[in-house]
Amino acid sequence: MISFNLLVFVCLAYVAMLFLVAFAAERRAEKGAIGWLRSPLVYTLSLSIYCTAWTFYGAVGYAVRSGLEFVTIYLGPTLVMIGWWWVVRKLVRIGRSQRITSIADLISSRYGKSNFLGVIVTLLAVVGTTPYIALQLQSVTLSFAVFSGEDGPWNLQDLNDTALLVAVGLAFFTILFGTRKLDANERHHGVVTAIALEAVVKLVALLAVGVFVVWGVADGPTDIMARIDASDIAQWEPAGGRWATLIFLSAAAFICLPRMFQVMVVENADERHVAMASWAFPLYLFLMSLFVIPIAVVGLGVLPGENPDLYVLTVPLSLGQNGLAMLSFLGGFSSATSMVIVAAIALSTMVSNHIVMPIWLSARRGGATVSGDVRNVVLLSRRISIAAVLLLGYLYFHFSGGSGALAAIGLISFAGVAQVLPALIGGLFWRGATRIGAALGLMLGFAAWAYTLFLPSFGDTFLMSANMLENGPFGISWLRPRALFGVDGLDPVVHAVFWSMVLNTGAFFLGSLFSFPQPLERLQGAQFVNVFEHSRNAPGWSRSAAEAEDLLIMSQRILGAQQAQALFQRAATRQGKQGYYPDTTPDFIEMLERELAGSVGAATAHAMVGQIVGGSFVSVEDLMAVADETAQIMEYSSQLEAKSEELSRTAGQLRDVNEKLTALSVQKDAFLSQISHELRTPMTSIRAFSEILMGGPMSEAEQTRFSTIIHDEAIRLTRLLDDLLDLSVLENGQVTLNWQDSNLHDVLERAVSASGSMDTDQALTIIRDISAEDLPLVTDSDRLAQVFINLIVNARKYCDAAAPKLTISAVVRGPEVTVDFVDNGAGIPRSSQAVIFEKFSRLTDKSQAGGAGLGLAICREILDKLGGSITYLPGQVGAGFRVALPAVRPDAQANAAE
Amino acid sequence: MRQPTQPVFLERRTYRRRRMMDAARLLPVIGVLLFLVPLLWQPGENATTARGVSYVFVIWAVLIVAAGWLSRKLKQPEGDEPSK
């Protein structure tokens, strides 16, 4: 027999080694040398926390009681892992792309970051895991008790003390390595390495006992088969319902257990590791269960009547194999401790993120902006949560008195956490799943589980009386906890799993069908269900250098490359480091966040930095604030856009006006030189001929010719001055109009004959439609005739066709009469069309008499006074002008005339 | 003339990979069916625990081998096939 003290010493040495391994792994990870710490093998081994002390000790006990049925607990996870392509792969991808920190976080995140769901799942997990932790404490204490035989049998007090010591030790270890720092993705290198080592220890221990039993006690496999046939469990009689239900239950629990989710999804470093785990983990389970039946059979033969839950320990011990017993003890110890450590970490993350932090944040509004501050609170709340979870486990153990078979407690716990399954699977594959459906399903399933399995498991001592268990509450028989709705005679576990799952799934489904998701829910739903279309294999965030790099990349996008690089370099220099990558200390993060906030707003910056540094800090409130800021920015930018459009319109108008002014100024200069030339030419000839006349005797004929020239030139000067005068009078509004009834035909007739009388070399054919011209008008017919004459003379002067033709057509358009003058010449170039009606404009250098460029300007002024208009008519054969006149005298015009 | 060299080869690879995915999806279903077969056994002389142990562990081993083979084929993330 091993002395109890030796056992305690070995135990402490083993724990010390675990500490060392975990510490070394942490150190290695800090240096960035991850290497084998994150190999697929370590991932696979870390999954083995599924195999707890329940597995290590309890499986043999289970086999003794129910034969091969124990294997269902391993078949479920096997099926899940070989079906990795369905669920596990998707979970891992979502976990990485959404920076999921726990199963409660996953559910909350999927259903619109609803903290309510997070709280439900957290409570469910705490209630479901507490018995399981108690179970681990119980098995460790029982195994201690086995060795204490020498010092006399233990009483209940000793068991309790041991359990308390173990719980305190585990809490210490978990706090030390589980909450050393607030890791970006809740990764714990030290813990994972330690549990991988423990996985090896428990496998080796169980295999060693198995090999000893098969080849040491029995004579190899054939003998074992014979012994099985001869034993109490020879007959194959699995209850069909239980067999299938337990496979389902273990598969569901494998996905939903908080600790499994922690190692499978949160601690996963690379998606490809899942591929190896898909066969390696089933192999691990295969090996773990291979020798269970042989050990059970041999145990039944060697130690009939003893507690079969401890055969793994007692069989080697009773056969004098002390070393083997010690190894076996360490295996059991490993199983229990690794499970408790990971479960405590997972639960503390959930409790602190979904219960403590929301309360803390709402308790002190506005204080959450100091990120270093929050980190300390989170760490503290996690540490307290770990201690609280272990305390709960110890209390459960204490008050349940360490009773009940291991397997029964384990199954109750499994059925509890399996309630998350419908919301989880529905959330992964069905976009229509809503928050309300998930909440209803979870609550109903939880209630059904508690009513049919959890509370009755305490017997008639706690909450449920014997009478209630027997006859239902208030004697309502169809509400009996173990025969709900009259379904009698089923195994309690099958009954509870059936009803809780049916009610859970039903409520989830109906709730989803008849509710409408919020926008954030729909967004998250699409991202979860179609995760493979939206994401590539996300890069690892494990090293701090990678984190700084990601921060730099993000900052460059916001601040600009040079500025961001300078900022990072300054920060690195301040920390005494070379290069661009400073350590991502809280100070640095805070400073960076402030810098970014200057560009994108505080909430956005907080959310963006949080995405990289610690996904768990992006709350719904952050996102709402981001949305608000974005809306404000959008509104502001749309205002700016409108303003800038207005400005550009104004600028365009100004540009047009400026162009016109410039052109006018050029024309004015040209006119001045023109007018001086026009005035100078007649003056020169007048002066020259007067000098000749003054010069001396000449013939009568010569005298007449010279004085005629002088006269003509004087007339030309007068006409020019008349025109200028006329225009100035018209422009100043000093003209008096003589309104009278007249006829368009008469006015045109007068104009044509007046312009025809002017002597000219060119013969102009005028085409008119006399009948259409017969239109009555109230107008100043003299002024109108002046306009018409001007237009006809212009055509006569400037039409450059071989046979010049002018078409005059009159049409009534509504209240107006329009008269078009279209010739067959070259027309007026487009660039000049805008200025022909301005004063002093003359397009050609043809210097016909009187062509001072005032004609059309006068026409425009006259028509303005008459209430009509004159415009250039583009798109004709040659030049075209349209004169529009009101048929009756406009009143406004009358006022202006007075 | 189209040269039946690399493109055809790659197409074929992708096609194979898709079928491997199908197989990976089907494997757990086959596993469930096989593990439920013992329920059909009639109680009697032949239905012993020894036989059950042999059956379950043999099926288990076969599934592990199949999963191992499939995971080798599917290890590369999608789209990372070498494109020469």
Interface residues (C-beta under 8 A of the other chain):
Chain A: G67 L68 V71 L75 T78 L79 V80 M81 I82 G83 W84 W85 W86 M225 I228 D229 I233 A234 Q235 W236 E237 P238 G240 W243 A244 I247 E271 R272 A275 M276 S278 W279 A280 P282 L283 F286 L290 I293 F532 R536 N537
Chain B: M21 A24 R25 L27 P28 V29 G31 V32 F35 L36 P38 L39 W41 P43 A47 T48 T49 A50 R51 G52 V53 V56 F57 W60 A61 L63 I64 V65 A66 A67 G68 L70 S71 R72 L74 K75 P77 E78
